[in-house]
Amino acid sequence: MKPASPEVAPAPRLQSLDAYRGLIMFTLLCGGIFHSLKGHPTWNWLFLQNEHVAWAGCVYWDLIQPAFTFMVGVSMPFAFARRAEMGDSWPQQFRHALIRAFNLMLIGILLDHFGSDKIQVGFIRVLQQIAIAYLLAFFVVGRSFRIQAAVAAGLLVGYQLLWMFNPWNGPDGPWAMGNQNLGSSFDRWLLGRNYSGFYVGLNAIPSTATVIFGVMAGALIRRAGPPEHPGAIPARRVSLLLLLAGVGGIAVGWAVSPWFPLIKRIWTPSFTVYAGGWTTLMLLLFYWLIEVRGWSRWAFPLVVVGTNSIAAYVLGNSFGGWFRSASGAWIGWLKEPLGEVWFPVFQRGLFAAAAWGVLYWLWRRKIFFKA
């Protein structure tokens, strides 16, 4: 008979991570909120920041998926350390990683078919990408920073070389917009088709490096503590290291972009490093304000969303269109006073507020959905 696991006091949640996750998920709930501002003489910049760039470049909306992916990595050192403290062996932890990856994959595939009339399995949705990257990154959780950095670098360098030197590139080279590249050729071999928007399933490989970046950041934060604790790193030094990593990632990604463009749709290694820099700085902002300075009350609305991120993701991807259709009869009279520009902003904002209300109801009742 297996001995009972020792009782271990649950480690406090990293509230800054919940708030960061909440910001990203609330952004998804507001998806498309600024579409009607396209071409507006004053507010066109909001439209541009909330729409993927056509190919090369990076705006705020292009950082949403990397941030979501990065945060999965940040949480992994905490989650698996907790399981180890509870007595889980490595095989048991691996089984947990397999189950979670399977659940994420299943949820993503089900959402892909919400409202669809035919089955067509794909792997470019963020949940499927995270499922693959999460499982691969599991093997470096608990390893040294050197090993984690070496694995991430090896993935990106190897992916870069494969992308550059293969027989499927078109005459305009590996970074040209279109489907004449390694990723699209792999999708045609695997699925017999290409995805719209020139996205590729092989994005899961550089996404794994993004998760590993998060694992490294999470392991660093987990070591934060007072000097009298053996092996602890002062929170201010942790913040400085995160700052250096974030600025360094942005600088390196931007510096090589003239030769290796920042392309989110095929998740180029330069984009991976550049986006990793921004997502690290975003984590730093929340960590500094909440964990270091102790300013946490302002983040409560975001924490409500971040502690139930799967529910928020499903709400945003499944019910946004239905809400806009169903609400038309009740708020349609506002179209004239608000105009064609601001009525869609109001309607999508109303959905985000309603979704937050649902998440708050779940939070009050301690109902949290986990993959």
C-alpha positions as CSV (number, residue, x, y, z in Angstrom):
1,M,0.0,0.0,0.0
2,K,1.3,3.4,-0.9
3,P,2.0,5.5,2.2
4,A,-0.2,8.6,2.7
5,S,1.4,11.8,1.3
6,P,2.5,14.2,4.0
7,E,0.3,17.2,4.7
8,V,1.9,20.2,3.2
9,A,0.6,23.7,3.6
10,P,-0.4,25.1,0.2
11,A,2.0,27.6,-1.1
12,P,0.5,31.1,-1.6
13,R,-0.6,31.9,-5.2
14,L,1.5,34.3,-7.1
15,Q,-1.1,37.1,-7.3
16,S,1.0,39.0,-9.8
17,L,0.8,36.1,-12.2
18,D,-3.0,35.8,-11.7
19,A,-3.3,39.6,-12.4
20,Y,-1.0,39.3,-15.5
21,R,-3.0,36.4,-16.8
22,G,-6.2,38.3,-16.1
23,L,-5.0,41.2,-18.3
24,I,-4.3,38.9,-21.2
25,M,-7.6,37.0,-20.8
26,F,-9.6,40.2,-20.5
27,T,-8.0,41.5,-23.6
28,L,-9.2,38.4,-25.4
29,L,-12.7,38.9,-23.9
30,C,-12.6,42.4,-25.5
31,G,-11.4,40.9,-28.9
32,G,-12.2,43.1,-31.8
33,I,-13.5,45.9,-29.6
34,F,-11.7,48.5,-31.7
35,H,-12.3,47.2,-35.2
36,S,-14.8,50.0,-35.9
37,L,-12.1,52.6,-35.2
38,K,-10.1,51.6,-38.4
39,G,-9.2,54.8,-40.2
40,H,-10.5,57.1,-37.4
41,P,-8.4,60.3,-37.5
42,T,-7.8,60.1,-33.7
43,W,-8.3,56.6,-32.6
44,N,-6.9,54.5,-35.5
45,W,-3.8,53.7,-33.4
46,L,-6.1,51.6,-31.0
47,F,-7.3,49.6,-34.0
48,L,-3.7,49.0,-35.1
49,Q,-2.6,47.8,-31.7
50,N,-5.6,45.4,-31.5
51,E,-5.2,43.7,-34.9
52,H,-2.4,41.3,-36.0
53,V,0.0,42.8,-38.4
54,A,-0.3,41.4,-41.9
55,W,3.1,39.7,-41.8
56,A,6.3,41.2,-40.4
57,G,6.3,43.5,-37.3
58,C,4.7,43.3,-33.9
59,V,2.0,45.2,-32.0
60,Y,0.2,44.6,-28.7
61,W,-2.2,42.1,-30.2
62,D,0.7,40.0,-31.5
63,L,1.9,39.6,-27.9
64,I,-1.3,38.1,-26.5
65,Q,-0.5,34.5,-27.5
66,P,3.2,34.7,-26.5
67,A,2.1,36.2,-23.1
68,F,-0.4,33.4,-22.6
69,T,2.2,30.8,-23.5
70,F,4.9,32.4,-21.4
71,M,2.6,32.5,-18.3
72,V,2.1,28.7,-18.6
73,G,5.8,28.3,-18.2
74,V,6.0,30.7,-15.2
75,S,3.5,28.6,-13.3
76,M,5.2,25.3,-14.0
77,P,8.0,25.5,-11.4
78,F,5.4,26.3,-8.7
79,A,3.0,23.6,-9.8
80,F,5.5,20.8,-10.0
81,A,7.4,21.8,-6.9
82,R,4.1,21.6,-5.1
83,R,3.5,18.1,-6.5
84,A,6.9,17.0,-5.4
85,E,6.3,18.3,-1.9
86,M,3.1,16.2,-1.9
87,G,5.1,13.1,-2.7
88,D,4.5,12.7,-6.4
89,S,7.3,10.9,-8.2
90,W,8.7,12.0,-11.6
91,P,6.5,9.4,-13.4
92,Q,3.4,10.7,-11.6
93,Q,4.3,14.2,-12.5
94,F,4.8,13.2,-16.1
95,R,1.4,11.5,-16.1
96,H,-0.1,14.8,-14.9
97,A,1.7,16.7,-17.7
98,L,0.3,14.2,-20.3
99,I,-3.2,14.5,-19.0
100,R,-3.1,18.3,-18.9
101,A,-1.7,18.4,-22.4
102,F,-4.4,16.1,-23.6
103,N,-7.1,18.2,-22.0
104,L,-5.8,21.4,-23.5
105,M,-5.6,19.8,-26.9
106,L,-9.2,18.4,-26.5
107,I,-10.6,21.8,-25.4
108,G,-8.9,23.6,-28.3
109,I,-10.2,21.1,-30.9
110,L,-13.7,21.3,-29.5
111,L,-13.6,25.1,-29.7
112,D,-12.4,24.9,-33.3
113,H,-15.6,23.1,-34.1
114,F,-18.0,25.4,-32.2
115,G,-20.6,26.2,-34.8
116,S,-18.8,24.3,-37.5
117,D,-20.6,21.8,-39.8
118,K,-17.6,19.5,-40.5
119,I,-14.7,18.0,-38.5
120,Q,-11.3,19.4,-39.4
121,V,-8.7,19.0,-36.8
122,G,-6.1,21.7,-36.5
123,F,-3.2,22.7,-34.3
124,I,-2.7,26.4,-34.6
125,R,-5.1,27.6,-31.8
126,V,-3.3,28.7,-28.7
127,L,-4.5,25.8,-26.6
128,Q,-3.2,23.1,-29.0
129,Q,0.1,25.0,-29.3
130,I,0.4,25.3,-25.5
131,A,-0.5,21.6,-25.1
132,I,2.5,20.5,-27.2
133,A,4.9,23.1,-25.8
134,Y,3.8,22.4,-22.2
135,L,4.6,18.7,-22.6
136,L,8.0,19.3,-24.2
137,A,8.9,22.0,-21.6
138,F,8.1,19.6,-18.8
139,F,11.4,17.8,-19.3
140,V,13.4,20.9,-18.3
141,V,11.4,21.9,-15.3
142,G,13.7,21.7,-12.2
143,R,16.8,21.7,-14.3
144,S,19.5,24.3,-14.0
145,F,19.2,27.7,-15.7
146,R,22.1,26.7,-18.0
147,I,20.4,23.6,-19.2
148,Q,17.1,25.4,-19.7
149,A,18.7,28.2,-21.6
150,A,20.7,25.7,-23.7
151,V,17.6,23.8,-24.6
152,A,15.7,27.0,-25.5
153,A,18.6,28.3,-27.6
154,G,19.0,24.9,-29.3
155,L,15.3,24.8,-30.3
156,L,15.5,28.3,-31.7
157,V,18.8,27.9,-33.6
158,G,17.8,24.5,-34.9
159,Y,14.4,25.8,-36.0
160,Q,16.0,28.8,-37.7
161,L,18.4,26.6,-39.6
162,L,15.7,24.2,-40.7
163,W,13.5,27.1,-41.8
164,M,16.3,28.6,-43.8
165,F,17.8,25.5,-45.4
166,N,15.1,23.2,-46.8
167,P,13.9,22.4,-50.3
168,W,10.4,23.8,-49.8
169,N,11.2,27.5,-49.7
170,G,10.0,29.6,-52.6
171,P,12.1,31.9,-54.8
172,D,11.6,34.8,-52.4
173,G,13.2,33.0,-49.5
174,P,12.0,31.5,-46.2
175,W,10.5,34.7,-44.7
176,A,8.2,35.6,-47.7
177,M,4.5,35.8,-47.0
178,G,2.8,32.7,-48.3
179,N,2.8,28.9,-48.1
180,Q,6.2,28.2,-49.8
181,N,8.1,27.3,-46.6
182,L,8.9,24.5,-44.2
183,G,5.9,25.0,-42.0
184,S,3.3,25.0,-44.7
185,S,4.9,22.0,-46.4
186,F,4.7,20.1,-43.1
187,D,1.0,21.0,-42.7
188,R,0.2,19.8,-46.2
189,W,2.0,16.5,-45.5
190,L,0.2,16.1,-42.1
191,L,-3.3,17.4,-42.8
192,G,-3.4,17.8,-46.6
193,R,-4.1,21.5,-46.3
194,N,-2.8,24.8,-45.1
195,Y,-4.3,27.1,-42.5
196,S,-5.8,30.4,-43.4
197,G,-3.6,33.5,-42.6
198,F,-0.4,31.5,-43.4
199,Y,-0.2,30.2,-39.8
200,V,1.7,26.9,-39.3
201,G,1.4,24.1,-36.9
202,L,5.2,23.9,-36.4
203,N,4.9,27.1,-34.3
204,A,4.7,24.7,-31.4
205,I,8.5,24.3,-31.6
206,P,9.5,28.0,-31.0
207,S,6.5,28.2,-28.6
208,T,8.2,25.6,-26.5
209,A,11.1,28.0,-26.2
210,T,8.6,30.7,-25.0
211,V,7.3,28.3,-22.4
212,I,10.9,27.6,-21.3
213,F,11.5,31.3,-21.0
214,G,8.5,31.4,-18.6
215,V,9.8,28.4,-16.7
216,M,13.1,30.2,-16.1
217,A,11.3,33.4,-15.0
218,G,9.1,31.3,-12.7
219,A,12.0,29.5,-11.1
220,L,13.7,32.8,-10.5
221,I,10.7,34.3,-8.8
222,R,10.2,31.1,-6.8
223,R,13.6,31.7,-5.3
224,A,12.8,35.2,-4.1
225,G,12.9,35.6,-0.4
226,P,14.7,37.3,2.6
227,P,18.5,37.0,2.8
228,E,18.3,34.7,5.9
229,H,16.7,31.9,3.8
230,P,19.4,29.6,2.3
231,G,19.5,30.0,-1.5
232,A,17.0,32.9,-1.5
233,I,17.4,35.8,-3.9
234,P,16.2,39.3,-2.8
235,A,13.1,40.4,-4.6
236,R,14.8,43.5,-5.9
237,R,17.6,41.5,-7.5
238,V,14.9,39.2,-9.0
239,S,13.3,42.3,-10.4
240,L,16.6,43.5,-11.8
241,L,17.3,40.2,-13.5
242,L,13.8,40.1,-15.1
243,L,14.4,43.7,-16.3
244,L,17.8,42.8,-17.9
245,A,16.2,39.6,-19.5
246,G,13.3,41.6,-20.9
247,V,15.3,44.5,-22.3
248,G,17.9,42.0,-23.6
249,G,15.2,40.0,-25.4
250,I,13.7,43.0,-27.1
251,A,17.1,44.4,-28.1
252,V,18.3,41.1,-29.6
253,G,15.1,40.4,-31.4
254,W,15.0,43.9,-32.8
255,A,18.7,43.9,-33.8
256,V,18.4,40.8,-36.0
257,S,15.0,41.7,-37.4
258,P,16.4,43.3,-40.6
259,W,17.8,39.9,-41.6
260,F,15.4,37.6,-39.7
261,P,12.0,39.4,-39.6
262,L,9.6,39.4,-36.6
263,I,6.8,37.3,-37.9
264,K,4.2,36.1,-35.4
265,R,2.2,34.0,-38.0
266,I,5.2,31.6,-38.4
267,W,6.7,32.4,-35.0
268,T,10.2,33.1,-36.2
269,P,13.0,32.7,-33.6
270,S,13.6,36.5,-33.7
271,F,9.9,37.0,-32.9
272,T,10.2,34.5,-30.1
273,V,13.1,36.3,-28.5
274,Y,11.5,39.8,-29.1
275,A,8.1,38.8,-27.7
276,G,9.8,37.0,-24.8
277,G,11.4,40.3,-23.9
278,W,8.1,42.1,-23.8
279,T,6.3,39.3,-21.9
280,T,9.0,39.3,-19.3
281,L,8.7,43.1,-18.8
282,M,5.0,42.7,-18.5
283,L,5.5,40.1,-15.8
284,L,8.0,42.3,-14.1
285,L,5.6,45.2,-13.9
286,F,3.0,43.1,-12.1
287,Y,5.6,41.4,-9.9
288,W,7.1,44.7,-8.9
289,L,3.8,46.4,-8.1
290,I,2.1,43.5,-6.3
291,E,4.8,41.2,-4.8
292,V,7.5,43.8,-4.1
293,R,5.6,47.0,-3.4
294,G,2.6,45.2,-2.0
295,W,0.1,47.2,-4.1
296,S,-2.5,44.6,-4.9
297,R,-6.0,45.9,-4.3
298,W,-6.1,47.6,-7.7
299,A,-5.5,44.2,-9.4
300,F,-8.6,42.5,-8.0
301,P,-10.7,42.7,-11.2
302,L,-7.8,41.2,-13.2
303,V,-7.3,38.4,-10.6
304,V,-10.9,37.4,-10.9
305,V,-10.3,36.7,-14.6
306,G,-6.8,35.3,-14.2
307,T,-7.7,32.7,-11.6
308,N,-10.3,31.2,-14.1
309,S,-8.4,31.6,-17.3
310,I,-9.9,28.5,-19.0
311,A,-13.4,29.7,-18.3
312,A,-12.5,33.1,-19.6
313,Y,-11.0,31.7,-22.8
314,V,-14.1,29.5,-23.5
315,L,-16.5,32.5,-22.8
316,G,-14.6,34.7,-25.2
317,N,-14.3,32.2,-28.0
318,S,-17.8,30.7,-27.8
319,F,-20.2,33.3,-26.7
320,G,-19.0,36.7,-27.9
321,G,-20.8,36.4,-31.3
322,W,-24.0,35.0,-29.7
323,F,-24.0,37.8,-27.2
324,R,-23.8,40.5,-29.9
325,S,-26.6,38.8,-31.8
326,A,-28.8,38.4,-28.8
327,S,-28.2,41.8,-27.4
328,G,-29.1,43.7,-30.6
329,A,-32.9,43.7,-29.8
330,W,-32.2,45.3,-26.4
331,I,-29.6,47.8,-27.2
332,G,-30.1,48.5,-30.9
333,W,-31.7,51.8,-30.0
334,L,-28.2,53.0,-29.1
335,K,-26.9,52.7,-32.7
336,E,-28.2,56.1,-33.7
337,P,-26.8,58.1,-30.7
338,L,-23.5,56.2,-30.6
339,G,-23.0,56.0,-34.3
340,E,-21.5,53.2,-36.5
341,V,-18.0,53.9,-34.9
342,W,-18.8,53.7,-31.2
343,F,-21.8,51.3,-31.0
344,P,-19.6,48.2,-31.8
345,V,-17.1,49.4,-29.2
346,F,-19.9,49.7,-26.6
347,Q,-21.5,46.3,-27.5
348,R,-18.2,44.4,-27.3
349,G,-17.3,46.2,-24.1
350,L,-20.7,45.2,-22.7
351,F,-20.0,41.6,-23.5
352,A,-16.6,41.8,-21.7
353,A,-18.4,43.3,-18.6
354,A,-21.0,40.6,-18.7
355,A,-18.3,37.9,-19.0
356,W,-16.4,39.4,-16.0
357,G,-19.7,39.2,-14.1
358,V,-19.9,35.5,-14.8
359,L,-16.3,35.0,-13.7
360,Y,-16.9,37.0,-10.6
361,W,-19.9,34.8,-9.8
362,L,-17.6,31.7,-10.2
363,W,-14.9,33.3,-8.1
364,R,-17.3,34.1,-5.2
365,R,-18.3,30.4,-5.2
366,K,-14.7,29.2,-5.6
367,I,-15.5,27.4,-8.8
368,F,-12.4,27.2,-11.0
369,F,-12.0,25.3,-14.2
370,K,-8.7,23.6,-14.8
371,A,-7.4,21.7,-17.8
